[in-house]
């Protein structure tokens, strides 16, 4: 299992992290590439989390499992929240933009987190949503039989779909409408995220070794819908952060088939060669995730670049920061949610 995880799961996560960076490119593209990325890249992370989810045995307590996940997810969350905020406040003070109203509104947004924390904090919603979804699934699998688990997830999915349709019917843009739903940390989105996590868990045997027939069917399905979208004949969007969902069939089929299509290719390639570049990116994915937006906000004041330059900078600078942290900061594994990773020697 360790070898399989090394050869395709880590490679898949590295590739997905590249898509995360590209997905935050601030310039509107002429083609719907960003739309396609949002169809699958965040659901993919939840599905992969479910793939290796381990229920709590009946003779063990839940709290140690929650604590372990808290250390992995929330310690880096608070660390980077403090670092990014400190850097922003230093720049705000230096540019004479730091006021009491600025501080009050900023702290309010950071306290709510999730979709309310924009700009450099654009990714933090995922961490709190994943943590909440993990706890939900931990409780569901511990206290209920499989058939009841499915029923509970179906109820969660129905509530999430209702919320998505409700937001869509509110005035203003989807982002503006979603901000009227005052729920901290995007905990409401966990109702949909836990369904994707459940898909990864219940279908793990099919996903860990994707059959060619499932891959072909999924690839044909997703290619057809990409073609329709490209020619303005299919209008589907998915954004978990801003509650942009509400298509009960497509919100399951499109992310799942897209994930199967991509993972199938990676599994096939990694049976022949290791995708070391993607594995390397995955090793530094925590810093990349938290810092790539801040890197762009700083760099674009000094350098002109397009999508390629944005992506390279968004990967390279955080990787350098991650390497330096792992070499010279003794507590780096703790801060990055990797307490069992040994410090890299200079």
C-alpha positions, 0 to 999 in steps of 0.5 A, a space after each residue: 500500500 505504501 508503494 501505491 500511495 507513493 506512486 500515484 496518490 502523492 503524484 495526484 495530490 501534487 497535480 491537484 495542487 498545481 490546479 489549485 494555484 491555476 484556479 486562483 489566477 486573478 485574470 479572466 481567461 477567454 476559454 473556460 479552463 478555470 471552470 473545468 478546474 473547479 468542476 473537480 479539483 476541490 471535490 478531488 481532495 475530499 474524495 482522496 481523503 475518504 479513500 484512506 479514511 479509517 473508522 474508529 474501532 468500537 473499542 477505541 475513543 474518538 477523541 485521539 482521532 480528532 486530536 490527530 486530525 486537528 494537529 494535521 489540519 488546524 495547527 498549520 491553519 492558525 500558523 499561516 493565518 498569523 503569518 499572513 496577517 502579520 505581513 499584511 498588517 506590516 504592509 498596511 502600516 507602512 502604506 498608512 492604510 491601517 485604521 481602526 475600522 480596517 482592523 475591526 472589519 479584518 478581524 471580523 472576517 478572519 474570525 468567520 473565516 471560510 468564504 468571508 476571508 478573501 484575498 490572501 486567505 482564499 484557501 483557508 475555507 478548505 481546511 475548516 471544511 475538511 476538518 468538519 467533514 472528517 469529524 462528521 464522517 467519523 461520528 457517522 461511521 462510528 455510531 451508525 450501520 452502513 445503510 443508515 450512514 448512506 441515508 444520513 449522507 443523502 439527507 446532508 446532500 439534500 440540505 446542501 442542494 437546498 442551500 445551493 439553490 437558495 443562494 442562487 436565487 438571492 440577488 447579486 452575484 453568487 459570491 455576494 449572495 453566499 456572504 449573506 449566509 453567516 456561518 463561520 468556517 464554511 461549516 455549512 459546506 461540510 454537508 456537501 464535502 462529507 458526501 464527497 468524502 463518503 464517495 471516496 470511502 465507499 468506492 475505495 476499491 474501485 478508485 484505488 485500482 480504476 478499471 479501464 471500462 470505468 475510466 473510458 466511460 468517465 472520460 467520454 462523459 466528461 469530455 462530452 460535457 467539456 465540449 458542450 461547455 466550450 461551445 456554450 451549450 452547457 452551463 454548469 459551475 461548481 464552487 464549494 467555497 461560495 455555495 455554487 452548487 444546486 444541480 443534484 445529478 451533476 454535482 455528483 457525476 461531474 466531479 466523480 467522473 473527472 476525478 476517475 479520468 485523471 486518477 486513471 491516467 496517473 495510475 496508468 503512468 505510475 505503473 511505468 514511471 514515477 511522477 517525481 515532480 508531482 511527488 515533490 510538489 506534494 511534499 511542499 503542498 501545505 506551504 504552496 496552498 497557503 502562500 501562493 496567493 500572497 506571493 502573487 499579490 506581492 510579485 505582481 506589483 513588480 513583475 508583469 506575467 501571465 498564467 504561466 509566470 503566475 503558476 511558476 511563481 506560485 509554486 516556486 516561491 512557496 517551495 523555497 519557503 517550505 524547503 528553508 523551513 524544513 531545513 532551518 526551523 526545528 518546529 517546522 514539522 509541527 507547524 506544517 502538520 507533519 509531526 512525524 516528518 524528520 527535519 531535513 539536514 542542511 
